[in-house]
Amino acid sequence: MTQHALQERTRSAPSGALCATLPDGRTHFQHGPIDLIIGVEGDPEVVNAGLERAWERFAQILPELVIELKALRRPIPNTSHPRSTFQSPVAQRMFAACRRHRAQFVTPMAAVAGSVADEVLETLLGKADFTRAYVNNGGDIALYLAPGQYYTVGLLSNPEAIHVEGGGLAVDGRFTITPEMGIGGIATSGWRGRSQSLGIADSVTVFAPQAAQADVAATLIANQVNVSHDAIERAPANTLKDDTDLGDLPVTVAVGPLPPEAIKQALHAGEAAARVMFEQGAILGAVLVLQGQARFILPQNITENALH
């Protein structure tokens, strides 16, 4: 199917998945809770063939995950060599990304968004040559850059504060990613986001070789950005969402103004967790933000001056 044909109509699959082309030329895949924005550049015929592959694969992903959902919500056991019994490729990606963090409470669901993004991007790329491509799954992003290419990425710590300035989206900072950095995934987590968090971070953005790795790391680091204070409101996860994988663990509902010392303590705990992952090679960098304060563990060639 040509790009022109994709622009003419929205398609649906028997599974209920939807595909459409946005006015700016990007592609939108949606199925239940999965909502992808795809940007891809290259030879038009190669691009269209890649998008068709990605669409056919995407339509199968949610039904496959539903079959294994009950097991995917169970914590990974903290044993020497936990083995995956999952059948679907995305579920296997989720387990592989999370198993290295099994010393703490983690279920494969901590990497679901990033794993879907990785799966769709890998299918889209195939063995063809592209200039650059990304799959954005609600802020968890899988990306590809050919040599000499780059992406400029914006960091937004509070999604409720989105506004436009001078014709563009106002963000807290921007940074440039090149192929030499080895970054194939970016993910952001925090109590303000679409997923529940045990911590109080406004945002934790993580850079990693793949989106699944970034996804679980951002979740776990955000959980560690934490402190005890009366300004923090928490509630059992299962009283807020019936389908949560967190059971009755207390998740953050609201965070009022905190004193400087509490902010410092919470960020210090999160930074310590991020630095362990960085030194172990699980992540390539992280930016932690809480009430106007930030901590940086930065990838090569990204400086704090790039985030303003």
C-alpha distance (Angstrom), angle and dihedral (degrees) to the residues before:
residue distance angle dihedral
M1 . . .
T2 3.80 . .
Q3 3.79 125.2 .
H4 3.83 87.3 -112.4
A5 3.79 90.4 56.3
L6 3.80 91.3 48.9
Q7 3.81 89.0 54.4
E8 3.80 93.1 52.3
R9 3.77 98.8 65.3
T10 3.76 148.6 1.6
R11 3.77 113.5 -107.2
S12 3.77 128.8 -150.0
A13 3.79 132.0 -161.4
P14 3.82 126.7 -142.6
S15 3.81 87.2 -107.2
G16 3.81 90.1 61.4
A17 3.81 96.8 -104.5
L18 3.81 116.8 144.5
C19 3.80 131.2 -148.3
A20 3.80 127.4 -168.9
T21 3.78 139.8 156.7
L22 3.80 116.6 -122.0
P23 3.83 121.7 -134.5
D24 3.82 90.6 -103.4
G25 3.83 91.7 55.7
R26 3.79 98.4 -103.2
T27 3.80 119.4 128.6
H28 3.80 125.8 -117.7
F29 3.81 122.5 -154.9
Q30 3.81 118.5 -176.5
H31 3.79 133.1 175.9
G32 3.79 122.0 158.1
P33 3.83 107.5 -54.1
I34 3.83 93.1 -9.4
D35 3.80 112.5 96.9
L36 3.80 118.2 171.6
I37 3.78 132.5 -175.4
I38 3.80 112.0 -163.9
G39 3.78 127.0 -164.4
V40 3.79 118.8 -176.1
E41 3.79 134.4 168.7
G42 3.77 131.5 -167.8
D43 3.78 141.3 82.1
P44 3.84 106.0 -11.7
E45 3.81 94.6 -126.7
V46 3.79 91.6 48.6
V47 3.80 91.0 46.7
N48 3.79 93.4 50.8
A49 3.79 92.5 47.6
G50 3.80 90.2 49.7
L51 3.80 92.7 49.3
E52 3.80 90.4 50.2
R53 3.82 90.8 52.5
A54 3.79 90.5 47.6
W55 3.81 92.3 49.2
E56 3.79 93.6 51.1
R57 3.80 91.0 49.5
F58 3.80 94.4 43.6
A59 3.79 92.8 56.2
Q60 3.83 89.3 61.9
I61 3.81 99.8 47.0
L62 3.81 103.8 80.5
P63 3.83 95.6 46.4
E64 3.81 89.1 50.3
L65 3.81 92.4 50.5
V66 3.81 93.5 46.8
I67 3.80 90.0 59.2
E68 3.81 90.8 57.6
L69 3.81 98.7 31.2
K70 3.80 96.9 111.6
A71 3.81 92.1 55.9
L72 3.79 92.2 42.1
R73 3.81 89.6 60.4
R74 3.80 93.2 56.7
P75 3.84 119.7 97.6
I76 3.78 115.5 -104.5
P77 3.83 107.0 -109.9
N78 3.78 116.2 -113.0
T79 3.79 95.6 -125.0
S80 3.79 129.6 132.4
H81 3.79 96.5 -101.1
P82 3.80 113.0 11.0
R83 3.78 109.6 -168.9
S84 3.76 127.7 -145.2
T85 3.78 117.5 -122.8
F86 3.80 92.7 179.5
Q87 3.77 119.9 124.0
S88 3.80 106.7 -164.7
P89 3.82 119.1 79.7
V90 3.82 93.4 -126.2
A91 3.81 92.5 50.5
Q92 3.80 88.9 50.1
R93 3.82 89.7 51.8
M94 3.81 90.0 50.5
F95 3.80 92.7 51.5
A96 3.81 93.9 45.3
A97 3.80 92.5 51.7
C98 3.81 93.8 48.5
R99 3.80 103.2 39.1
R100 3.82 94.7 79.7
H101 3.83 88.3 60.5
R102 3.81 94.8 50.7
A103 3.84 93.6 118.5
Q104 3.81 86.0 80.9
F105 3.79 130.0 44.2
V106 3.80 107.7 -73.7
T107 3.78 135.0 146.1
P108 3.81 125.3 -163.3
M109 3.82 87.1 -107.9
A110 3.81 87.6 77.1
A111 3.81 87.3 76.4
V112 3.80 101.6 36.4
A113 3.81 99.3 109.2
G114 3.79 94.3 45.4
S115 3.79 92.5 44.9
V116 3.80 92.0 53.6
A117 3.80 90.1 49.3
D118 3.81 91.1 49.7
E119 3.81 92.3 48.6
V120 3.80 94.4 50.0
L121 3.81 93.6 44.9
E122 3.81 92.8 48.9
T123 3.81 90.6 49.6
L124 3.79 92.0 46.9
L125 3.80 93.0 51.1
G126 3.80 97.4 44.4
K127 3.80 107.2 158.8
A128 3.79 94.9 -44.9
D129 3.79 127.5 113.3
F130 3.79 117.1 -106.6
T131 3.80 131.4 173.6
R132 3.77 95.0 -138.6
A133 3.81 138.9 -33.7
Y134 3.77 142.0 -179.8
V135 3.80 138.5 -171.8
N136 3.80 113.4 -154.9
N137 3.80 113.7 -162.7
G138 3.79 103.6 -174.0
G139 3.80 92.7 -49.3
D140 3.79 97.6 -36.4
I141 3.78 102.4 108.7
A142 3.80 134.0 -165.3
L143 3.79 112.6 -166.8
Y144 3.79 143.2 -178.7
L145 3.80 129.2 -160.6
A146 3.78 127.1 -173.6
P147 3.82 116.4 -142.6
G148 3.79 111.5 -69.3
Q149 3.80 94.0 20.2
Y150 3.81 129.2 110.9
Y151 3.79 144.0 -177.5
T152 3.79 126.4 -143.3
V153 3.79 109.2 -144.6
G154 3.79 127.9 -165.0
L155 3.80 124.5 -142.1
L156 3.82 118.4 -145.1
S157 3.81 116.9 -178.8
N158 3.81 97.3 -173.8
P159 3.83 116.6 40.2
E160 3.81 89.7 -170.6
A161 3.80 89.3 64.9
I162 3.82 97.3 58.4
H163 3.79 111.9 143.5
V164 3.79 139.2 149.7
E165 3.78 125.7 -112.0
G166 3.79 125.0 -176.6
G167 3.78 93.2 -10.5
G168 3.80 94.9 -51.5
L169 3.79 139.0 84.7
A170 3.81 112.9 -86.3
V171 3.80 109.7 -127.5
D172 3.80 136.3 173.9
G173 3.77 93.2 -117.7
R174 3.78 145.7 -20.9
F175 3.77 132.1 -138.1
T176 3.78 135.8 -178.2
I177 3.81 122.7 -125.0
T178 3.80 121.4 -157.4
P179 3.83 130.2 -176.6
E180 3.81 91.4 -107.7
M181 3.81 90.6 67.8
G182 3.80 92.6 65.6
I183 3.81 91.8 -134.9
G184 3.80 112.1 152.3
G185 3.79 98.0 155.8
I186 3.80 139.8 40.5
A187 3.81 124.7 -175.8
T188 3.79 136.1 173.4
S189 3.80 129.0 -157.6
G190 3.80 136.3 172.8
W191 3.77 142.5 129.5
R192 3.83 92.2 -82.2
G193 3.81 93.3 57.0
R194 3.79 132.1 92.4
S195 3.82 93.1 -91.7
Q196 3.78 128.5 65.8
S197 3.81 118.4 -101.6
L198 3.79 133.2 -161.2
G199 3.81 89.6 -152.7
I200 3.79 138.1 61.2
A201 3.81 103.1 -123.2
D202 3.79 115.4 137.3
S203 3.78 85.1 -147.2
V204 3.78 142.1 -15.7
T205 3.79 113.5 -165.7
V206 3.80 117.0 -167.6
F207 3.82 131.4 -167.6
A208 3.81 117.4 -153.7
P209 3.81 141.4 154.6
Q210 3.82 90.2 -97.3
A211 3.79 135.3 21.6
A212 3.82 93.6 -119.5
Q213 3.81 90.5 57.3
A214 3.80 91.3 47.6
D215 3.81 91.5 47.4
V216 3.79 98.1 55.6
A217 3.81 92.7 39.6
A218 3.81 92.7 51.9
T219 3.80 89.8 49.9
L220 3.80 94.4 49.7
I221 3.79 95.9 42.8
A222 3.82 90.6 48.6
N223 3.81 88.4 52.7
Q224 3.80 89.1 57.1
V225 3.81 94.8 51.7
N226 3.76 89.4 91.6
V227 3.79 146.5 126.9
S228 3.78 137.2 166.9
H229 3.82 113.1 -104.7
D230 3.79 137.9 142.8
A231 3.83 90.8 -121.5
I232 3.82 90.2 67.6
E233 3.80 119.4 87.1
R234 3.80 119.5 -160.0
A235 3.79 136.4 177.4
P236 3.82 135.8 -177.9
A237 3.79 108.3 -83.8
N238 3.80 94.4 -129.5
T239 3.81 92.0 56.7
L240 3.81 89.0 61.6
K241 3.82 101.7 38.8
D242 3.79 126.1 23.5
D243 3.80 93.2 -155.8
T244 3.81 98.5 48.7
D245 3.79 120.2 134.8
L246 3.84 90.2 -150.2
G247 3.82 97.4 76.3
D248 3.80 111.9 -162.0
L249 3.81 95.8 -20.7
P250 3.82 111.0 135.7
V251 3.80 111.6 -105.1
T252 3.78 127.3 -170.0
V253 3.80 116.6 -96.4
A254 3.81 101.2 169.6
V255 3.79 139.4 -2.0
G256 3.78 121.0 -156.9
P257 3.82 125.8 -163.8
L258 3.79 110.7 -53.5
P259 3.82 128.8 -155.1
P260 3.81 116.1 -108.0
E261 3.80 93.4 -106.9
A262 3.82 92.6 54.7
I263 3.81 91.1 49.1
K264 3.80 90.3 49.5
Q265 3.81 92.4 48.9
A266 3.81 93.9 49.3
L267 3.80 94.1 47.0
H268 3.80 91.4 46.5
A269 3.82 90.7 56.0
G270 3.80 91.8 48.8
E271 3.79 93.4 45.5
A272 3.81 90.7 51.9
A273 3.80 90.9 54.1
A274 3.81 91.6 46.5
R275 3.79 92.7 49.0
V276 3.81 91.8 53.9
M277 3.82 89.7 53.5
F278 3.80 90.7 46.1
E279 3.81 93.3 51.2
Q280 3.81 90.6 47.4
G281 3.80 90.7 52.5
A282 3.82 94.1 -116.1
I283 3.82 91.5 122.5
L284 3.80 136.3 21.1
G285 3.80 97.2 -145.7
A286 3.80 146.5 -30.7
V287 3.79 142.4 -151.6
L288 3.82 117.8 -153.7
V289 3.84 120.6 -165.3
L290 3.80 130.1 -173.1
Q291 3.81 124.9 166.3
G292 3.78 96.3 -29.8
Q293 3.81 96.3 -40.8
A294 3.80 124.0 104.4
R295 3.78 142.5 -169.7
F296 3.80 123.2 -157.2
I297 3.79 134.4 -152.8
L298 3.75 98.2 172.6
P299 3.80 134.9 -159.6
Q300 3.77 118.4 -126.0
N301 3.82 113.7 -72.1
I302 3.83 94.6 16.3
T303 3.80 114.9 107.4
E304 3.77 132.6 -170.7
N305 3.81 87.6 -112.6
A306 3.80 87.8 68.1
L307 3.81 89.2 63.4
H308 3.80 110.1 63.0
